[in-house]
Amino acid sequence: MEEGEYESVLCVKPEVHVYRIPPRATNRGYRAAEWQLDQPSWSGRLRITAKGQVAYIKLEDRTSGELFAQAPVDQFPGTAVESVTDSSRYFVIRIEDGNGRRAFIGIGFGDRGDAFDFNVALQDHFKWVRQQCEFAKQAQNPDQGPKLDLGFKEGQTIKLNIANMKKKEGAAGSPRARPASTGGLNLLPPPPGGKSSILIPPPVEQLSGGGSLVQTAVAPSSGGATMSWPQPKPATTATTDIWGDFTKSTGSTSSQTQPGTGWVQF
């Protein structure tokens, strides 16, 4: 036992009875009916303490706390503490006086709950002792512990059903995020079949019978209707030299309006 270990209290019961027990004649176990249960040899308080891995059953006086006897327990169940075969309220413990002398005595509780607590306190302590031993072994040999194998076994495969995942994501009725409007204005899409408002220059057709050029254009808002563009008439042979006429008639008007055409020549 190490000097630095502290003593902890596992269980305290205010009343316990001590009995003298006869020698065990057979290996069947102890029987409480063979004891003089109505005449206990001693009555007092029971306290279970633990120091390191060893538990101690201490029988103490109720008033002064003077130690009557104690039983070191290094293993449970074991020879240090045994249950009787005919009752759950009585036990046989092995007491020691510190000089190497040992004796077996019987103890009993008046309440079954006290006997249950006595039994459970010893079980919990030695369960903790076994866990500490396992932890110490694993710390000394970390490679010998069980390892978690998450790899695939030979021939083992995994199947992912991606089609069902896509169906769930695009299921009808699922809310979709609406695009945020800029500046509080909702921009409407252009009407279907809309045409450009840019006027494309119409192609030049051949001269008509009157000698004028006629161009056709399609108005953007006329739904495909054509309109004629007036064109200037070419000069005749009599007035081919317009500069000569301009020099001869100095006082006459140099601009003449061509009737029916809507264009002004200079």
C-alpha positions as CSV (number, residue, x, y, z in Angstrom):
1,M,0.0,0.0,0.0
2,E,1.4,3.3,-1.0
3,E,1.7,6.2,1.5
4,G,0.2,8.8,-1.0
5,E,-3.1,6.9,-1.4
6,Y,-6.2,8.4,0.3
7,E,-9.0,6.5,2.0
8,S,-12.5,6.9,0.6
9,V,-15.8,5.8,2.2
10,L,-18.0,3.5,0.1
11,C,-20.9,2.7,2.4
12,V,-22.1,3.3,5.9
13,K,-24.8,1.4,7.7
14,P,-25.8,2.4,11.2
15,E,-26.8,-1.0,12.5
16,V,-25.2,-4.4,12.0
17,H,-25.1,-7.6,14.2
18,V,-22.1,-9.9,14.7
19,Y,-22.5,-13.6,15.3
20,R,-20.3,-16.5,16.3
21,I,-20.5,-19.2,13.7
22,P,-19.7,-22.9,14.0
23,P,-17.0,-24.5,11.9
24,R,-18.2,-25.4,8.4
25,A,-18.4,-29.2,8.2
26,T,-19.0,-29.5,4.5
27,N,-18.4,-27.5,1.3
28,R,-22.0,-26.6,0.8
29,G,-21.6,-23.2,2.3
30,Y,-22.7,-21.4,5.5
31,R,-26.2,-21.4,6.8
32,A,-27.6,-18.5,8.9
33,A,-30.2,-20.8,10.5
34,E,-27.4,-22.6,12.4
35,W,-26.4,-19.4,14.2
36,Q,-28.1,-18.0,17.3
37,L,-29.7,-15.1,15.5
38,D,-31.6,-13.9,18.6
39,Q,-28.4,-13.6,20.6
40,P,-25.8,-11.5,18.6
41,S,-22.4,-11.3,20.1
42,W,-22.0,-7.6,19.2
43,S,-24.0,-4.8,17.6
44,G,-22.7,-1.6,16.2
45,R,-22.0,0.4,12.9
46,L,-20.6,-0.9,9.7
47,R,-18.4,1.2,7.4
48,I,-16.8,0.2,4.1
49,T,-13.7,2.2,3.0
50,A,-11.3,1.8,0.2
51,K,-7.6,2.6,0.0
52,G,-6.1,1.9,-3.4
53,Q,-7.5,-1.4,-4.7
54,V,-8.2,-2.9,-1.3
55,A,-11.6,-2.4,0.5
56,Y,-12.0,-2.6,4.3
57,I,-15.1,-3.7,6.2
58,K,-14.9,-1.9,9.5
59,L,-17.1,-2.7,12.5
60,E,-17.2,0.4,14.8
61,D,-18.9,1.5,18.0
62,R,-22.0,3.6,17.2
63,T,-21.2,6.3,19.8
64,S,-17.4,6.6,20.1
65,G,-16.4,5.2,16.6
66,E,-13.9,2.8,18.3
67,L,-12.9,0.0,16.0
68,F,-14.1,-3.4,17.0
69,A,-12.8,-5.4,14.0
70,Q,-12.0,-5.0,10.3
71,A,-11.8,-7.3,7.3
72,P,-9.5,-6.4,4.4
73,V,-11.1,-7.4,1.1
74,D,-8.8,-7.8,-1.9
75,Q,-11.2,-9.8,-4.1
76,F,-15.0,-10.0,-4.4
77,P,-16.5,-12.4,-4.4
78,G,-13.9,-14.4,-2.6
79,T,-13.0,-16.0,0.7
80,A,-12.9,-12.6,2.5
81,V,-16.7,-12.1,2.0
82,E,-19.2,-14.9,1.5
83,S,-22.9,-15.0,1.3
84,V,-24.9,-17.6,3.2
85,T,-27.0,-20.1,1.3
86,D,-30.3,-19.6,3.1
87,S,-30.7,-15.8,3.4
88,S,-29.7,-12.5,1.6
89,R,-29.3,-10.5,4.8
90,Y,-26.4,-12.5,6.3
91,F,-22.7,-12.8,5.3
92,V,-19.5,-14.4,6.6
93,I,-16.4,-12.1,6.7
94,R,-12.8,-12.8,7.5
95,I,-11.4,-10.4,10.1
96,E,-7.7,-9.7,10.8
97,D,-6.0,-8.1,13.8
98,G,-2.9,-6.9,12.1
99,N,-0.7,-9.5,13.7
100,G,-1.4,-12.2,11.2
101,R,-4.3,-13.7,13.2
102,R,-7.6,-14.3,11.3
103,A,-11.1,-15.4,12.2
104,F,-14.4,-15.9,10.5
105,I,-17.5,-14.2,11.9
106,G,-21.0,-13.8,10.7
107,I,-22.7,-10.4,10.2
108,G,-26.4,-9.7,9.5
109,F,-28.6,-6.7,8.8
110,G,-32.1,-6.1,10.0
111,D,-33.2,-4.6,6.7
112,R,-32.8,-6.2,3.3
113,G,-32.0,-2.8,1.7
114,D,-28.9,-2.4,3.9
115,A,-27.7,-5.9,2.9
116,F,-28.3,-5.0,-0.8
117,D,-26.3,-1.7,-0.4
118,F,-23.5,-3.6,1.3
119,N,-23.2,-6.1,-1.5
120,V,-23.4,-3.4,-4.3
121,A,-20.8,-1.2,-2.7
122,L,-18.2,-4.1,-2.9
123,Q,-19.2,-5.0,-6.4
124,D,-18.8,-1.4,-7.7
125,H,-15.4,-1.0,-6.1
126,F,-14.0,-4.1,-7.6
127,K,-15.5,-3.4,-11.0
128,W,-13.6,-0.1,-10.9
129,V,-10.4,-2.0,-9.9
130,R,-10.8,-4.3,-13.0
131,Q,-11.2,-1.3,-15.2
132,Q,-8.1,0.4,-13.9
133,C,-6.1,-2.8,-14.5
134,E,-7.4,-2.9,-18.1
135,F,-6.4,0.8,-18.7
136,A,-3.0,0.1,-17.3
137,K,-2.4,-2.8,-19.6
138,Q,-3.6,-0.8,-22.7
139,A,-1.3,2.1,-21.7
140,Q,1.7,-0.3,-21.5
141,N,0.9,-2.1,-24.8
142,P,-1.2,0.2,-27.0
143,D,-0.7,-1.9,-30.1
144,Q,-2.2,-5.0,-28.6
145,G,-5.7,-3.4,-28.1
146,P,-8.5,-4.1,-30.6
147,K,-8.4,-1.8,-33.6
148,L,-11.4,-0.5,-35.4
149,D,-11.4,-1.6,-39.0
150,L,-13.5,0.6,-41.3
151,G,-12.2,-0.7,-44.6
152,F,-14.2,-2.7,-47.1
153,K,-14.0,-6.5,-46.9
154,E,-13.1,-8.5,-50.0
155,G,-15.9,-8.3,-52.5
156,Q,-17.9,-5.8,-50.5
157,T,-19.5,-3.0,-52.4
158,I,-21.5,0.1,-51.7
159,K,-24.4,1.5,-53.8
160,L,-25.5,5.1,-53.9
161,N,-28.9,5.9,-55.4
162,I,-28.2,9.4,-56.8
163,A,-31.4,9.4,-59.0
164,N,-33.6,9.4,-55.9
165,M,-31.6,12.2,-54.3
166,K,-32.1,14.4,-57.4
167,K,-35.8,13.7,-57.4
168,K,-36.1,14.8,-53.8
169,E,-34.3,18.0,-54.4
170,G,-36.4,18.9,-57.5
171,A,-39.7,17.6,-56.1
172,A,-42.8,19.7,-56.9
173,G,-44.0,22.0,-54.2
174,S,-40.6,22.7,-52.8
175,P,-40.1,26.4,-52.3
176,R,-37.6,28.1,-54.6
177,A,-35.7,31.2,-53.9
178,R,-37.0,34.2,-55.9
179,P,-34.4,36.6,-57.4
180,A,-34.1,39.8,-55.4
181,S,-35.4,42.8,-57.3
182,T,-33.0,45.8,-57.8
183,G,-34.3,49.1,-56.5
184,G,-37.8,47.9,-56.0
185,L,-38.5,47.7,-59.9
186,N,-39.6,44.5,-61.5
187,L,-38.1,44.2,-65.0
188,L,-40.5,42.6,-67.4
189,P,-39.2,40.3,-70.1
190,P,-39.6,41.3,-73.8
191,P,-42.7,40.2,-75.6
192,P,-42.5,37.0,-77.7
193,G,-41.7,37.5,-81.3
194,G,-40.6,41.2,-80.9
195,K,-38.7,42.8,-83.7
196,S,-35.9,45.2,-83.6
197,S,-36.8,48.9,-83.8
198,I,-33.8,49.6,-86.0
199,L,-34.8,50.5,-89.5
200,I,-32.9,48.5,-92.1
201,P,-32.3,50.4,-95.3
202,P,-34.5,48.8,-98.0
203,P,-33.1,47.4,-101.1
204,V,-33.0,49.6,-104.3
205,E,-35.4,48.3,-107.0
206,Q,-35.1,48.9,-110.7
207,L,-36.3,52.0,-112.4
208,S,-40.1,52.2,-112.9
209,G,-41.7,53.2,-116.2
210,G,-41.7,56.9,-115.2
211,G,-37.9,56.9,-114.7
212,S,-37.9,57.3,-110.9
213,L,-36.3,55.0,-108.4
214,V,-38.7,53.3,-106.0
215,Q,-37.5,51.9,-102.7
216,T,-39.7,49.8,-100.4
217,A,-39.3,49.6,-96.6
218,V,-41.0,47.7,-93.9
219,A,-42.3,49.8,-91.1
220,P,-41.4,48.3,-87.7
221,S,-44.9,48.8,-86.3
222,S,-46.9,48.1,-89.4
223,G,-47.0,44.3,-89.0
224,G,-45.1,43.6,-92.2
225,A,-46.7,46.2,-94.5
226,T,-44.5,48.0,-97.1
227,M,-44.2,51.7,-97.8
228,S,-42.7,53.5,-100.8
229,W,-39.9,55.9,-100.4
230,P,-40.0,58.9,-102.8
231,Q,-36.9,59.2,-105.0
232,P,-35.7,62.2,-107.1
233,K,-36.2,61.9,-110.9
234,P,-33.2,61.9,-113.0
235,A,-32.6,65.0,-115.2
236,T,-33.8,65.0,-118.8
237,T,-31.7,65.6,-121.8
238,A,-33.0,69.2,-122.2
239,T,-31.8,70.3,-118.7
240,T,-28.7,68.2,-118.4
241,D,-26.4,71.2,-118.0
242,I,-28.0,72.8,-114.9
243,W,-24.9,74.9,-114.4
244,G,-25.2,76.4,-117.8
245,D,-28.8,77.5,-117.2
246,F,-27.7,78.9,-113.9
247,T,-25.1,81.2,-115.5
248,K,-27.4,82.3,-118.4
249,S,-30.3,83.4,-116.2
250,T,-28.8,85.4,-113.4
251,G,-31.9,87.1,-112.2
252,S,-34.2,84.0,-112.4
253,T,-34.8,81.7,-109.5
254,S,-32.3,78.9,-109.4
255,S,-34.4,76.5,-107.5
256,Q,-37.4,74.8,-109.1
257,T,-39.9,72.6,-107.5
258,Q,-40.6,69.3,-109.2
259,P,-44.3,68.8,-109.0
260,G,-45.5,65.5,-107.8
261,T,-42.2,64.4,-106.3
262,G,-41.9,66.2,-103.0
263,W,-38.2,66.8,-103.4
264,V,-36.4,70.2,-104.1
265,Q,-33.5,70.4,-106.5
266,F,-30.7,73.1,-106.3
